[in-house]
Amino acid sequence: MPEKNIDFGKFGARGIRGSDAVARQLDRLAGGIATPVTAKRGLMARLHYLTTSDRTWQAAKDAGLTVSNRTLKAWTQGTRRPSKANLERIDAAYRAVRRRNVARHLTARLNRSGRGTRVEIHPLDQSGVARPLQRVVEHRSMNVRRWDKIVGPWAAGDHQGLDDAWTADVLPDLGSQWGQYEYVKNIGFAG
C-alpha cells in the first residue's frame, strides 16, 4: 500500500489509527449504559442486559464471562460483589453483546439506503514535528456509502479486520495521498 506508515511518531507526530477513531465513533453511536460498572446501578443494568434471554447470556459466555448460575444469582441479588477482574469481564461482555445487537441497525443507519454517511477526518497533530519534516495535511471529508465491511468487524471485535477495511476500502477514495490519513486526531460522522 502506498504511503503506509511504518514508524509512526518517529519525528513527534501524534494521533491514533483512523480505524480506532472509527471504532470509538461507532461505540458512541451504539450508545448503551452510561453508569460505570463499578457503581451498583451500572452493574445491575449490565447484568440485566446480559441475562434477559438465553441468547444474550450465551453471547456473554462467548465473550468471556464464565460464572456459575449460583454466582450470577448472588450478584443480581446483591449478596456478593464481583471482583475487579469480573467487573472488567462483565463490562467487556456487555460491550461485545451490545455491539452485536446494534450492528444491523447501525449498518442500515449509516448506509442510509445507499446515500451513505459523511465522514470528517481531522488530520494528525504535527505540532511536535520539526518544521522541515511536516507534511501538508488538511481536514478532509468524504461520503462513505458501504458500511458493511466496517461495522461487521467492529461488531465482532476484530480490530485487524476493521483496520483492513478502513485502510483498503475507504481511505483510497481520498485520492493519491490517502496514506497521510492512516493516523488522525479525530474522525466524526455527520448526522
N, C-alpha and C positions, 0 to 999 in steps of 0.2 A: 504494500500500500504506500502510495507517495506521502511523504511528509509525516510518517508515523513517528511519534515521539518516543525515543528510546530512553533518554536520560532526562526526563522532565525535571525542572527545578535546578538543574546544574548551575545556571547563571543567576538564580534568585527569583525566577518567576513563581507565582503562587496561584493555585487553583485546584479544582477537583476534576476527575474524569467526567466528561459530559454524560456518560451513561449513569453515573452515580447521581448527578444532578437531576436527570430524568426520573430515576427511581425515587428520589426524595419528593419530587413533584407529584408522581403517581401515588405515593403514600399519603401525601396531603389531600389529594383528590379522593382517595379511598375513604378518608375520614376514619371514624372509629371512636373508641372510648378515650376521652381526654384525661380523665383522672389517672394518676400513675398507679402502677400495680402494687406499689408499696403501701398505698392507702387502702383501708378496708373496703371502701366503696369501689375502687378500681379493681381490686382483686375479685370481689364478688361479681362484678359486672362481667369480667373476663371469664370467670368460671361458669357463670350462667350462659354466656355466649357459646362456650365450648361444650357444654353438656346438654343443650336443648334438644339435640337429636343424636341418634346413633351415628349418623353420617359425620356430623361435626366432631363428635368425640373420637371417632376413628381417624379423622383428619388430624386432630390434636395429637393422637398417639403417633401417627406417621410423622408429625413434625417434631417428635422427640419428648413429648410429655407422657411418661410411662409411670403411673402410680396405681396403686390398688384402689378398688372401689371403696374400701374401708377408709383409706387416707383421704380420698376425694370427699367422702361424706363428712369426715371430721373437719375438713377445710370449709365446706359450704355451711356447716352448722356453727362454725366459729369456735369449736372446741380445741382445734390445733391450728397453728400458723405455719405456712410453708417456709422452708429455709430460703436463704438468699438465692441459692442455686436454683431451687424450684420456682421461685418468683420469676427469675430470668427465663426459665423454660416455659412457664405459663404465658409470659408476655410474648416470647418468640412464637409459641404455638398459636396464640391469639392473632398475631400479625400474619402468620402464614395462612391460617384458615380464613381470615378476613380478606386477604389478597385473593385467594381462590374464589371466594364467594362474590366478590365485586368485579372480577376480571371481565366477564362477559358484558356487563352493563357499562363498565368503563371503556371497553373497546368500542362499543356502539356509540357512546357519547363522544369519544374523540374522533371517530371516523365520520360522524355526522352525515350519514347517508352518502358518503363519497366526497363530501366537501372538505373534510379534514379539519384540523385544528392548527391555528397559527402558533408557532413556537418562536420565542425570542431567545437569542443566545448572547449572553453577556461575556465578552472575552476575558481571558485570564488577566491577572493583576501583574503588571510588569514594573511596578514601582521599585522593586529591589534589583532590577536588571540595569547594568551599566548602559548608558545612552547608546553607544555604538552597536550594542548587541540586541537592542529592542527591535521587535517586528512591528510592522504597521498592521494592527489587528483592530477591527472595528465591530461595533454592535451589529448583529445580523438578525434578520427574521425570515422565516420561511414557513410554508404551509406543508404539514405532514398529513398525507391522506390515508396511509395504510398503517394502522397501529397494531395489527395482529401480531407481527413479529417482535414488537417491543413489549406489549402488555403480557404476552404469553410467558416469556422468560422471567419477567418481573414477578408475575403471579406464582411461578414455580420456584422463585428464589434462586434462579440461575443467573448469577452475576456475569459470568463469561458470555452466556448466550445473549444477554441484554446488551453488553458492550459490543459484541459482534454485530448485532442487529443495528445498533445506533451508528457505529463507525462504517459499516459496509453498506447499509441500506438507506440511511438518512443523510449523513454528513456529505457524501459525494454530490448531493443535489445543490450544495453551496458553490460548486464550481471547482476550479483547479486548486484553490487554496484551502480546501476543506480540512486538511490536516492541521491547520492552525487553530481549529476549534475542537480538537480532541480533548483538551483541558480548558475549563471555563471557570468563571467566577460564579455564574448562576445561569439557570435555564428556566424560563417561565412560559406558561401556556396561556393563550388568550381565552377569555370567557368560555 
